[in-house]
Amino acid sequence: MTELTSTHQRFAKENGIELENVGPLSTEQFAAELERVVNNDDVPYPIEPAKREPYLTAFHTGVPFSIGEFSDETVDLKQFTNSQTYSQYSFEEHLSWACLVAQQQKTKHQFACREYLAGEALFEIGAAMIPNYYLLNARIFQQTGWQLATVSEIIPAELFFTCHSRRFFPVTTFMRPLGTDYLEEPDIGHDVAGHVATFTIPAVANVMQHHGKARDLIYDQRERALTGVDDPEEIAAIKAKADQLLTYAGRIYWFTVEFGLVMQDGEVRDFGAGILSSPGETKYSIEDHESNRILIDPNLDADLLRLANTDYLISEFQKTYFVSESFDLLDSITPQRILEASQRAMSLPDFTWREIVPGDRVLNVGTIATSVNEKYYRLMAGQEMDQCLRRTAIRNLAMYRDGFDGELLNQFRVAPPDPPQKSLKWFDANRDELTAMLPSLG
């Protein structure tokens, strides 16, 4: 019997939760529901009969869920392999899920796009218990062809996008503490209550898989470049280039799948999982005057490049959001275009997450907005600045000092101005100290 505390009662009351309804179904109830779902053929992706019995047997014998096995694909998660032992979740963790989802529902129904809300209803996200991955994985596969892969922590980008290329989505197994809104590290509240509904939006699911395919292109190039190479330094440089390309590709993913917005019926609406998993950021992303909101057409190379060359932080709400003109345009973000944008981005200066850039189609100028050159003046003056501004300023000054093809700047909608000459001279005098900072700045 769980001992209810005043904290439990307070959070339940604040979120309209009946405490007696919090907690999992019985094993028998789960088993009956899982059997019904797995054997349902009236779905877009029916589970092959030969794969049903082993799946149900694993559940009945108490094997913790690790990775979906309904397709012919799989992913080696290596040291990040994990499993969900469902019985280990505490009452407080189930209550934390129930309260978070209740808070999310209030903001989602006010700010999320129609397609996202329809997907969430399909998966019955609003229950007052942490989802059982056996049941959720079956439902996701039947509706979208995607499956879950349970991981122990944030995984490297290379592995993350490998999962995507095979239509697996990595999910963690821990639940944020009761009463927590924003969390840097993904938890069930982000992975499930944020992402699952997006799988049902074809254009968003395509962008996810296309990033996986772009990863395959990047690493295929890497393997070809490594053929016959013996010099350790050259090998390291080839590998570093592939990782850097994946970083730029990851920014396109970040500003669409994770923190994307879309125009719908003349209004800005959320679809990004990173936004919608945080009730606070859901409201902030659309109504707050602090953040910038910029309209983009993902079909345009210059707009895709704007995403690839925009740096960001994960430690707080985003300072710039990019609003797609429509979902249909997201389908233009193909693996080849992701690769090409990433390759161009490597040779171009970055923007920070606070900047308004020449040529931007601005929907809202945030109170934290900065100009393109402000980061250089702040760096020179020793002013307080976040890590995104600092590392972008240092990287760009080094790029301009080392020299690059200025004609490349014309790939942006409007070429950004060069850094002030005095900032370049100041950089020359302080280069060693400044570049030594970069590893610690992420």
Buried (B, 14 or more C-beta within 10 A) or exposed (E): EEEBEEEBEEBBEEBEBEBEEBBBBEEEEBBEBBBEBBEEEEBEBBBEEEBBEEBBEBBEEEEBBBBBBBBEEEBEBEEBBBBBEBEEBEBBBBBBBBBBBBBBBBBBEEBBBEBBBEBBEBBEBEBBBBBBBBBBBBBBBBBBBBBBBBBBEBBEBEBBBBBBBBBBBBBBBBBBEBBBBBBEEBBBBBBBBBBBBBBBBBBBBBBBBBBBBBBBBBBEBBEEBBEEEEEEEEEEEBBEBBBBBBBBBBBBBBBBBBBBBBBBEEEBBBBBBBBBBBBBBBBBBBEBEEBBBBBBBBBBBBBBBBBBBBBBBBEEBBBBBBBBBBBEBBBBBBBEBBBBBBBBBEEBBBBBBBBBBEBBEBBBBBEBBBBBBBBBBBBBEEEEBBBBBBBBBBBBBBBBBEEEEEEEBEBBBEBBEBBEEEBBEBBEEEBEEBBEEEEEBE
